[in-house]
Amino acid sequence: MTAIKPLRAAALLVALLIGAILPGQALAQQALPSRGLEFRGGVLAHDVPGLWAGFSLESGIDINAELLFGGGYPILGGRIRPAVGVSVNTRGDTSRIYADARWEIESPSGIFFAIGLGAAVHDGLLDPTDPDRKAFGSRILFHIPIEIGLRLDERNSISVYFEHMSNAGLADSNEGLDSIGVRYGYRF
C-alpha cells in the first residue's frame, strides 16, 4: 500500500479549515453536548458503483477513522464543527486523508444527521494510466461526507457513513470515488 505523501499539505488544509470556521448565530437550542472530542471509525465498501461517481474500477474495504472537535457552533438548528480523518484502502487502491466542516443535527430520540464539505488529499492516480484504477486529475479534491446514525447513550453511537471525493470538474480527469459503510462513535 502506498503511503500518503503530501501530509504537510493536509496539515495546512486542516489548520486553514479550523481557522476559517466562524461562530454562527444560534437558531435553536444546543443539539450536541459541548464535549471536546469525538472519535468515529468503521469499515467502508470502497468505490461503490451506482452512487454519485456512477461507476467502479477499484475495490476492497476502507478502514475509516475520524476525529470531530469541540461542541461546534450553533447554526440552522444543528452545529458546525471541524473533522479530520483518514480512509485507508486495504487492497492498496486509493487512500485519503481529509478535513471537513461538518454540520450535524440530533433529535431528542438520539437520531442524528450530518453533512460536510472539505478537502481530501489522496494517493491515487491523477491521469488514466491504469485501466483498473480511477484517475482523479488533482492531488487535492473536494470531500463530501453524509452520515445518519443513532446515539446509543451519552458517549456511544452507530451510523451509516457515505463519502464522495472528486475535483468537481476542475481538472481533465474527474472519475470520482464513493465509499459507504458503518461506523462506531465515541464521545470523550
Secondary structure as GFF3:
##gff-version 3
##sequence-region A 1 188
A	DSSP	alpha_helix	7	20	.	.	.	ID=ss1
A	DSSP	beta_strand	37	45	.	.	.	ID=ss2
A	DSSP	beta_strand	61	69	.	.	.	ID=ss3
A	DSSP	beta_strand	73	75	.	.	.	ID=ss4
A	DSSP	beta_strand	78	89	.	.	.	ID=ss5
A	DSSP	beta_strand	96	106	.	.	.	ID=ss6
A	DSSP	beta_strand	111	122	.	.	.	ID=ss7
A	DSSP	beta_strand	140	151	.	.	.	ID=ss8
A	DSSP	beta_strand	156	166	.	.	.	ID=ss9
A	DSSP	beta_strand	177	187	.	.	.	ID=ss10
###
